[in-house]
Amino acid sequence: MLDKDASGLAKAVRKKEISAAELVQAVIEKAETVNPQINAITSRRYDKAIKEAQEGDFSSKPFAGVPIFLKDLGQEQEGEISTAGSPLLQHVVASQSDNYVKALQKLGFIILGRTNTPEFGFKNISDSQLHGSVCLPDDLSRNAGGSSGGAAALLAANAVSLSPASDGGGSIRIPASFNGLIGLKPTRGRIPVGPSSFRGWQGAAVNFALTKSVRDTRNLLFHLQTCQMESPFVLPKLTYQELFEGQRKPLTIAVLTKSPVGGEVSRDALQAVKEAALFLEEEGHSITYLEQEPLDGIEAMQSYYLMNSVETAAMFDQIETGLGRQLTLNDMELMTWALFQSGQKLLAKDYSAVLSRWDYYSHQMDLFHKKYDLLLMPTTAQVAPKHGQFSLSEHLRSELVRISEFSTAKQQALIWEMFADSLNWTPFTQQANLTGQPSISLPTYRRSSDGLSLGIQLTAAKGREDLLLNIAQQFEEAGRFSLMKEITS
C-alpha cells in the first residue's frame, strides 16, 4: 500500500481499502524505522494524529487521510513546537496555525510531526546544531540538502508519499535534485500566506511540497492555490481546464548550462541537461542554447544576500522583544550571527533600491518569456555534498565573529565569502525566488557510478505552472524519471 503516491493513498482511504488510522499507523512505523539512519524528524504528534484519523470524515477529501510531516520552519501548527532549527525557539509552541497548514488539513492530510531543517533555513544543506545533520538516503555520508532536507530525506526513504516543504532560494528544488524527487516552487502569490507572515523574505519564500508523481504535484497545486486578496501578492487561480486539460503544444525552450555566478558545473549536470534537451526536441519542442544569461547572476545574488541580512535583523528584533533581552553570538550559529549583524547597518534607501531591482528582474524575465516559453537549466551544479564539505575556514570564522566592526561593504563581502562554496554548488535556483516565477526540478538523471541523483530545472513565466507540469508529465510518461521506487496508482 505504501508504494502508492498520495493521490493513490487518498483514493484507497475513500474506497475503504484501508482506514485512515491504519494508514497513519503504517507510516509512523515506516518513519520510525528509517529515521535513525537519516535524522529527518524533529518532533512527533503521533497520538493526536491517530485520534484525528480515527475520528475524521475523509469521504470527500482530495488527500483523504494521507499522513505528512510539516517542515520545521514556518508552517506553524497551533499547539505544536516550531523551532526553525534554532535553540532559541526549541521550546516555542505556536499560538496559531498558518493558513498553509490549515489548507493542508482541509484537504484531508493528517500531520504526524515536523522535519529537520538548517537554522532559520539559511543553507542549502540541513545541519542545524540543534537537531543535527540530515543524511541522504542514497549515501549516508552525504547531506540531503536544504533547507527542506528532512522533508526530502523522509520522502526519498519512502516513509511518506508527499512532503510539505518551502523554497526561499531553492529549498524545495535543491533537495529534490539531490534526492531524486519532483520539486515545484509555485508562482509568488499562488499558495496561502499568513497570518504569521505575509511576505516571507519579501515574497521570495513560498510553501509547497516535494512529491514523487506529477499527479500529486498537479492535484496539490490545484487544491492549494488561492487568490488571497489580503496578501501582498494576489494571483488569479488556474482553472481546472488550464491545469488538467490544457492542450499540449510545441514550446520554445531556452537552455542555459553556464553557472550564473561563474562556478564549475559538473559533467553530470551538463549531461543531465543535454539528455533532457534531446528528449524535449524529440517530443517536438524547439530548443535554443543560450550563450548569455537573461539576468546578471552576481548582481542578483548580491541583492539576495542584502535582503537576507535586513530580514534577519528584523526577525531578531522581534525575537529580542519576545525574550526581553539582547541576543549574543552564543544564542545562534555563526552564519546566522553574521547575517544578523550585517543587517544592522544597512540603510533603508539601499534596501528600497534592491527591492526595486527585483521588480526590474521580473520585468526582464517577462520579456524573456515572450520569446521563450521555458528556461531549462541544471537544478544543481553537483550531486549531494559530503557532510562538512562547506565548513568555514578558521580565518573566515574569526572575521565573522567580528563582523559588526566592519563597514557595510566589508560585511557584504564576508557574507558572499561565507556562502561562496555552497553557492557554487547550487547557483541555479535563486533567481526564480527574486522574480517570483514558478520553477520545477525533475528527477531525470541518476549517476551510473554511484546511483546519486541530479535534477534538471525548468522555469516558466509567472502563473504558468501548467506549462511546467505538462512538460513534467511528458518526462514521466516516457519513463524518464529516475525515482528511487516505482509509484503505483
LOLO-929119 format. One line per 4 residues: number of its first residue (from 1); their letters; for each residue x, y, z of C-alpha. Coordinates in nm, 3 decimals, decimal comma, padded with zeros to 5 digits, m for minus. Layout:
N
NUM) a) X/Y/Z ~ ...
This chain:
489
1) mldk) 00,000/00,000/00,000 ~ 00,278/00,246/00,086 ~ 00,416/00,225/m00,267 ~ 00,126/00,442/m00,386
5) dasg) 00,156/00,818/m00,430 ~ m00,051/01,049/m00,208 ~ m00,337/01,064/m00,459 ~ m00,344/00,683/m00,471
9) laka) m00,342/00,651/m00,093 ~ m00,626/00,902/m00,061 ~ m00,827/00,705/m00,316 ~ m00,769/00,387/m00,115
13) vrkk) m00,893/00,559/00,203 ~ m01,203/00,695/00,030 ~ m01,282/00,348/m00,112 ~ m01,226/00,199/00,236
17) eisa) m00,948/m00,031/00,113 ~ m00,757/00,095/00,418 ~ m00,869/00,316/00,704 ~ m00,701/00,649/00,775
21) aelv) m00,596/00,516/01,116 ~ m00,436/00,208/00,962 ~ m00,253/00,425/00,712 ~ m00,128/00,660/00,982
25) qavi) m00,001/00,369/01,188 ~ 00,178/00,217/00,889 ~ 00,351/00,545/00,804 ~ 00,453/00,601/01,166
29) ekae) 00,613/00,256/01,175 ~ 00,798/00,315/00,847 ~ 00,913/00,664/00,952 ~ 01,047/00,537/01,283
33) tvnp) 01,228/00,257/01,103 ~ 01,418/00,484/00,862 ~ 01,466/00,791/01,081 ~ 01,760/00,663/01,292
37) qina) 01,965/00,650/00,972 ~ 01,859/00,978/00,808 ~ 01,769/01,202/01,108 ~ 01,476/01,365/00,932
41) itsr) 01,220/01,406/01,213 ~ 01,243/01,677/01,480 ~ 00,911/01,636/01,665 ~ 00,616/01,398/01,673
45) rydk) 00,243/01,419/01,746 ~ 00,152/01,057/01,680 ~ m00,119/01,012/01,943 ~ m00,303/01,321/01,821
49) aike) m00,267/01,209/01,459 ~ m00,409/00,865/01,531 ~ m00,705/01,019/01,709 ~ m00,767/01,259/01,419
53) aqeg) m00,751/00,965/01,178 ~ m00,999/00,764/01,385 ~ m01,248/01,048/01,425 ~ m01,220/01,232/01,092
57) dfss) m01,458/01,217/00,795 ~ m01,242/01,173/00,485 ~ m01,513/01,067/00,242 ~ m01,476/01,369/00,014
61) kpfa) m01,124/01,492/00,082 ~ m00,881/01,502/m00,214 ~ m00,595/01,385/00,010 ~ m00,810/01,177/00,244
65) gvpi) m00,616/01,058/00,549 ~ m00,270/01,095/00,389 ~ m00,007/01,126/00,666 ~ 00,255/01,402/00,634
69) flkd) 00,522/01,578/00,838 ~ 00,541/01,958/00,824 ~ 00,872/02,132/00,771 ~ 01,006/02,273/01,099
73) lgqe) 01,042/02,622/00,953 ~ 00,731/02,834/00,936 ~ 00,437/02,602/00,861 ~ 00,320/02,661/01,217
77) qege) 00,054/02,439/01,370 ~ m00,133/02,561/01,676 ~ m00,018/02,393/01,995 ~ 00,293/02,236/01,840
81) ista) 00,665/02,312/01,877 ~ 00,812/02,522/01,594 ~ 01,189/02,554/01,631 ~ 01,314/02,673/01,289
85) gspl) 01,620/02,465/01,374 ~ 01,724/02,715/01,641 ~ 01,797/02,659/02,012 ~ 01,634/02,997/02,073
89) lqhv) 01,298/02,855/01,967 ~ 01,330/02,496/02,083 ~ 01,055/02,536/02,344 ~ 00,832/02,776/02,148
93) vasq) 00,478/02,650/02,090 ~ 00,280/02,800/01,802 ~ m00,021/03,003/01,915 ~ m00,200/02,970/01,581
97) sdny) m00,184/02,767/01,261 ~ m00,061/02,917/00,937 ~ m00,312/02,942/00,654 ~ m00,099/02,698/00,453
101) vkal) m00,124/02,440/00,731 ~ m00,499/02,494/00,767 ~ m00,535/02,441/00,393 ~ m00,344/02,111/00,412
105) qklg) m00,568/01,989/00,690 ~ m00,879/02,093/00,498 ~ m00,761/01,875/00,209 ~ m00,754/01,572/00,440
109) fiil) m00,386/01,545/00,529 ~ m00,303/01,421/00,879 ~ 00,002/01,582/01,038 ~ 00,241/01,346/01,220
113) grtn) 00,515/01,589/01,322 ~ 00,790/01,807/01,179 ~ 01,102/01,763/00,965 ~ 01,463/01,875/01,008
117) tpef) 01,592/02,200/00,858 ~ 01,902/02,422/00,897 ~ 01,880/02,709/01,144 ~ 01,625/02,956/01,004
121) gfkn) 01,659/02,797/00,659 ~ 01,969/02,989/00,558 ~ 02,160/02,699/00,398 ~ 02,133/02,463/00,104
125) isds) 02,217/02,179/00,343 ~ 02,044/02,068/00,663 ~ 02,292/02,057/00,953 ~ 02,147/02,255/01,240
129) qlhg) 02,335/02,239/01,568 ~ 02,003/02,184/01,744 ~ 01,883/01,879/01,553 ~ 02,193/01,755/01,368
133) svcl) 02,256/01,675/01,003 ~ 02,010/01,508/00,767 ~ 02,158/01,218/00,571 ~ 02,092/01,143/00,206
137) pddl) 01,915/00,806/00,194 ~ 02,121/00,702/m00,109 ~ 02,451/00,770/00,070 ~ 02,451/00,841/00,443
141) srna) 02,790/01,013/00,418 ~ 02,620/01,294/00,224 ~ 02,377/01,568/00,323 ~ 02,019/01,554/00,195
145) ggss) 02,025/01,925/00,110 ~ 01,835/02,222/00,241 ~ 01,659/02,385/00,365 ~ 01,388/02,121/00,316
149) ggaa) 01,638/01,844/00,387 ~ 01,436/01,644/00,637 ~ 01,128/01,665/00,416 ~ 01,321/01,534/00,117
153) alla) 01,501/01,256/00,301 ~ 01,181/01,122/00,456 ~ 01,014/01,110/00,115 ~ 01,318/00,965/m00,061
157) anav) 01,333/00,693/00,208 ~ 00,973/00,600/00,114 ~ 00,842/00,677/00,462 ~ 00,581/00,923/00,334
161) slsp) 00,411/00,975/m00,002 ~ 00,435/01,358/m00,009 ~ 00,637/01,601/00,197 ~ 00,550/01,966/00,276
165) asdg) 00,843/02,196/00,209 ~ 00,926/02,559/00,138 ~ 01,153/02,743/m00,102 ~ 01,319/03,081/m00,043
169) ggsi) 01,623/03,032/m00,268 ~ 01,594/02,676/m00,390 ~ 01,498/02,499/m00,069 ~ 01,247/02,272/m00,245
173) ripa) 01,435/02,226/m00,573 ~ 01,785/02,168/m00,431 ~ 01,692/01,871/m00,210 ~ 01,465/01,747/m00,491
177) sfng) 01,773/01,733/m00,715 ~ 01,988/01,556/m00,456 ~ 01,717/01,304/m00,356 ~ 01,565/01,221/m00,694
181) ligl) 01,227/01,388/m00,630 ~ 00,987/01,629/m00,800 ~ 01,018/01,978/m00,653 ~ 00,790/02,259/m00,767
185) kptr) 00,829/02,615/m00,643 ~ 00,498/02,779/m00,736 ~ 00,447/03,135/m00,855 ~ 00,464/03,403/m00,587
189) grip) 00,108/03,453/m00,459 ~ m00,014/03,107/m00,561 ~ m00,011/02,942/m00,216 ~ m00,185/03,074/00,101
193) vgps) 00,025/03,301/00,325 ~ m00,023/03,445/00,675 ~ m00,123/03,511/00,938 ~ 00,223/03,485/01,098
197) sfrg) 00,397/03,605/00,781 ~ 00,253/03,751/00,463 ~ 00,569/03,835/00,269 ~ 00,837/03,588/00,370
201) wqga) 01,174/03,723/00,254 ~ 00,985/03,992/00,061 ~ 00,793/03,730/m00,134 ~ 01,098/03,520/m00,223
205) avnf) 00,984/03,235/00,003 ~ 00,684/03,016/m00,076 ~ 00,540/02,697/00,074 ~ 00,454/02,388/m00,128
209) altk) 00,574/02,024/m00,122 ~ 00,810/01,760/m00,257 ~ 00,642/01,476/m00,445 ~ 00,709/01,155/m00,637
213) svrd) 00,444/01,190/m00,906 ~ 00,328/01,464/m01,140 ~ m00,028/01,368/m01,046 ~ 00,036/01,459/m00,682
217) trnl) 00,206/01,784/m00,779 ~ m00,080/01,883/m01,005 ~ m00,354/01,781/m00,760 ~ m00,190/01,959/m00,469
221) lfhl) m00,135/02,276/m00,668 ~ m00,495/02,283/m00,788 ~ m00,642/02,234/m00,441 ~ m00,396/02,456/m00,252
225) qtcq) m00,396/02,753/m00,488 ~ m00,565/03,071/m00,375 ~ m00,649/03,421/m00,486 ~ m00,582/03,576/m00,146
229) mesp) m00,694/03,938/m00,152 ~ m00,545/04,030/00,187 ~ m00,199/03,914/00,081 ~ 00,059/04,150/m00,075
233) fvlp) 00,087/03,925/m00,384 ~ m00,250/03,848/m00,542 ~ m00,261/03,597/m00,828 ~ m00,554/03,470/m01,037
237) klty) m00,620/03,099/m00,987 ~ m00,556/02,844/m01,259 ~ m00,877/02,686/m01,385 ~ m00,927/02,311/m01,388
241) qelf) m00,912/02,317/m01,766 ~ m00,583/02,509/m01,766 ~ m00,418/02,280/m01,516 ~ m00,561/01,941/m01,615
245) egqr) m00,691/01,971/m01,972 ~ m00,460/02,226/m02,132 ~ m00,364/02,136/m02,488 ~ m00,009/02,015/m02,529
249) kplt) 00,170/02,211/m02,797 ~ 00,530/02,259/m02,909 ~ 00,709/02,503/m02,680 ~ 01,012/02,725/m02,730
253) iavl) 01,269/02,624/m02,470 ~ 01,593/02,809/m02,396 ~ 01,880/02,608/m02,250 ~ 02,147/02,754/m02,022
257) tksp) 02,418/02,548/m01,854 ~ 02,667/02,816/m01,751 ~ 02,669/02,896/m01,379 ~ 02,520/03,243/m01,319
261) vgge) 02,797/03,314/m01,067 ~ 03,081/03,168/m01,269 ~ 03,145/02,845/m01,080 ~ 03,212/02,498/m01,215
265) vsrd) 02,921/02,291/m01,343 ~ 02,986/01,918/m01,322 ~ 02,994/01,691/m01,624 ~ 02,696/01,503/m01,480
269) alqa) 02,486/01,820/m01,450 ~ 02,571/01,912/m01,809 ~ 02,485/01,560/m01,925 ~ 02,152/01,571/m01,741
273) vkea) 02,053/01,889/m01,926 ~ 02,181/01,756/m02,260 ~ 01,975/01,439/m02,228 ~ 01,667/01,639/m02,127
277) alfl) 01,707/01,880/m02,419 ~ 01,741/01,592/m02,667 ~ 01,427/01,430/m02,529 ~ 01,231/01,757/m02,549
281) eeeg) 01,348/01,808/m02,907 ~ 01,230/01,457/m02,994 ~ 00,895/01,548/m02,840 ~ 00,862/01,833/m03,089
285) hsit) 00,974/02,129/m02,881 ~ 01,210/02,396/m03,016 ~ 01,545/02,407/m02,834 ~ 01,779/02,708/m02,830
289) yleq) 02,111/02,705/m02,644 ~ 02,191/03,043/m02,489 ~ 02,534/03,194/m02,457 ~ 02,419/03,483/m02,237
293) epld) 02,206/03,451/m01,925 ~ 01,897/03,676/m01,907 ~ 01,994/03,831/m01,570 ~ 02,322/03,939/m01,411
297) giea) 02,367/03,644/m01,176 ~ 02,624/03,800/m00,946 ~ 02,429/04,123/m00,907 ~ 02,114/03,923/m00,838
301) mqsy) 02,285/03,718/m00,565 ~ 02,432/04,030/m00,406 ~ 02,080/04,169/m00,380 ~ 01,960/03,837/m00,237
305) ylmn) 02,220/03,840/00,041 ~ 02,142/04,201/00,125 ~ 01,775/04,104/00,159 ~ 01,874/03,812/00,384
309) svet) 02,072/04,047/00,605 ~ 01,793/04,300/00,650 ~ 01,518/04,041/00,702 ~ 01,732/03,852/00,954
313) aamf) 01,797/04,166/01,156 ~ 01,425/04,247/01,156 ~ 01,341/03,890/01,264 ~ 01,582/03,905/01,556
317) dqie) 01,442/04,239/01,669 ~ 01,111/04,059/01,715 ~ 01,275/03,767/01,893 ~ 01,462/04,002/02,129
321) tglg) 01,135/04,178/02,211 ~ 00,969/03,845/02,284 ~ 01,257/03,725/02,502 ~ 01,306/04,060/02,674
325) rqlt) 01,684/04,057/02,627 ~ 01,958/04,127/02,375 ~ 02,086/03,831/02,175 ~ 02,450/03,729/02,153
329) lndm) 02,662/03,501/01,937 ~ 02,608/03,224/02,194 ~ 02,239/03,222/02,104 ~ 02,287/03,113/01,742
333) elmt) 02,513/02,961/01,481 ~ 02,794/03,176/01,344 ~ 02,648/03,211/00,994 ~ 02,318/03,324/01,143
337) walf) 02,504/03,574/01,361 ~ 02,684/03,714/01,058 ~ 02,358/03,776/00,871 ~ 02,202/03,926/01,185
341) qsgq) 02,488/04,170/01,238 ~ 02,525/04,261/00,871 ~ 02,163/04,374/00,864 ~ 02,212/04,628/01,143
345) klla) 02,391/04,894/00,937 ~ 02,218/04,869/00,601 ~ 02,024/05,180/00,502 ~ 01,656/05,180/00,416
349) kdys) 01,725/05,357/00,086 ~ 01,965/05,079/m00,016 ~ 01,710/04,813/00,071 ~ 01,444/05,000/m00,126
353) avls) 01,677/05,007/m00,425 ~ 01,730/04,631/m00,401 ~ 01,357/04,559/m00,398 ~ 01,310/04,789/m00,696
357) rwdy) 01,581/04,591/m00,869 ~ 01,384/04,272/m00,806 ~ 01,088/04,431/m00,985 ~ 01,316/04,509/m01,278
361) yshq) 01,438/04,148/m01,283 ~ 01,074/04,038/m01,304 ~ 01,025/04,275/m01,596 ~ 01,334/04,138/m01,772
365) mdlf) 01,212/03,781/m01,731 ~ 00,866/03,873/m01,855 ~ 01,029/03,999/m02,176 ~ 01,241/03,684/m02,191
369) hkky) 00,933/03,462/m02,175 ~ 00,768/03,649/m02,462 ~ 01,038/03,482/m02,673 ~ 01,086/03,154/m02,483
373) dlll) 00,815/02,958/m02,305 ~ 01,059/02,784/m02,070 ~ 01,416/02,808/m01,945 ~ 01,597/02,476/m01,896
377) mptt) 01,900/02,461/m01,664 ~ 02,060/02,221/m01,420 ~ 01,890/02,231/m01,080 ~ 02,223/02,192/m00,901
381) aqva) 02,578/02,202/m01,035 ~ 02,680/01,890/m00,840 ~ 02,533/01,588/m00,661 ~ 02,464/01,599/m00,286
385) pkhg) 02,768/01,722/m00,090 ~ 02,953/01,526/00,177 ~ 02,880/01,614/00,540 ~ 03,104/01,900/00,649
389) qfsl) 03,201/01,988/00,294 ~ 03,106/02,355/00,334 ~ 03,278/02,409/00,668 ~ 03,422/02,758/00,707
393) sehl) 03,793/02,824/00,737 ~ 03,927/02,936/01,072 ~ 04,027/03,273/00,924 ~ 03,677/03,335/00,789
397) rsel) 03,521/03,227/01,117 ~ 03,735/03,475/01,306 ~ 03,626/03,751/01,068 ~ 03,258/03,662/01,102
401) vris) 03,280/03,675/01,481 ~ 03,391/04,039/01,446 ~ 03,159/04,127/01,158 ~ 02,984/04,407/01,349
405) efst) 03,312/04,603/01,350 ~ 03,333/04,631/00,970 ~ 03,181/04,860/00,709 ~ 02,867/04,752/00,526
409) akqq) 03,070/04,684/00,212 ~ 03,312/04,460/00,402 ~ 03,022/04,287/00,576 ~ 02,851/04,201/00,248
413) aliw) 03,183/04,080/00,106 ~ 03,216/03,846/00,405 ~ 02,860/03,722/00,357 ~ 02,945/03,641/m00,005
417) emfa) 03,259/03,458/00,102 ~ 03,065/03,274/00,373 ~ 02,828/03,125/00,116 ~ 03,070/03,101/m00,178
421) dsln) 03,137/02,726/m00,172 ~ 02,774/02,630/m00,123 ~ 02,656/02,885/m00,383 ~ 02,891/02,741/m00,644
425) wtpf) 02,736/02,400/m00,570 ~ 02,378/02,530/m00,616 ~ 02,381/02,852/m00,822 ~ 02,077/02,799/m01,045
429) tqqa) 01,772/02,822/m00,819 ~ 01,774/03,164/m00,650 ~ 01,672/03,386/m00,940 ~ 01,319/03,244/m00,963
433) nltg) 01,269/03,341/m00,599 ~ 01,367/03,700/m00,672 ~ 01,137/03,724/m00,974 ~ 00,851/03,521/m00,830
437) qpsi) 00,840/03,277/m01,123 ~ 00,736/02,912/m01,097 ~ 01,023/02,666/m01,129 ~ 01,040/02,289/m01,106
441) slpt) 01,315/02,033/m01,051 ~ 01,259/01,699/m01,223 ~ 01,443/01,375/m01,133 ~ 01,566/01,278/m01,479
445) yrrs) 01,927/01,179/m01,407 ~ 02,099/00,924/m01,187 ~ 02,476/00,889/m01,196 ~ 02,580/00,544/m01,312
449) sdgl) 02,895/00,530/m01,098 ~ 02,723/00,556/m00,759 ~ 02,350/00,599/m00,819 ~ 02,339/00,961/m00,698
453) slgi) 02,066/01,186/m00,835 ~ 02,069/01,517/m01,018 ~ 01,767/01,716/m01,129 ~ 01,700/01,939/m01,425
457) qlta) 01,521/02,269/m01,367 ~ 01,253/02,428/m01,582 ~ 01,129/02,782/m01,520 ~ 00,823/02,949/m01,672
461) akgr) 00,663/03,293/m01,674 ~ 00,461/03,390/m01,369 ~ 00,137/03,198/m01,344 ~ 00,237/02,926/m01,594
465) edll) 00,277/02,622/m01,372 ~ 00,058/02,447/m01,629 ~ 00,344/02,453/m01,880 ~ 00,587/02,311/m01,626
469) lnia) 00,352/02,028/m01,530 ~ 00,272/01,939/m01,890 ~ 00,644/01,902/m01,963 ~ 00,694/01,710/m01,638
473) qqfe) 00,419/01,471/m01,742 ~ 00,588/01,411/m02,077 ~ 00,906/01,307/m01,897 ~ 00,708/01,089/m01,656
477) eagr) 00,500/00,917/m01,924 ~ 00,815/00,840/m02,123 ~ 00,971/00,672/m01,820 ~ 01,240/00,938/m01,793
481) fslm) 01,220/00,982/m01,415 ~ 01,487/00,810/m01,209 ~ 01,279/00,790/m00,891 ~ 01,406/00,567/m00,614
485) keit) 01,098/00,346/m00,627 ~ 00,821/00,285/m00,877 ~ 00,493/00,453/m00,783 ~ 00,164/00,266/m00,821
489) s) m00,175/00,422/m00,879
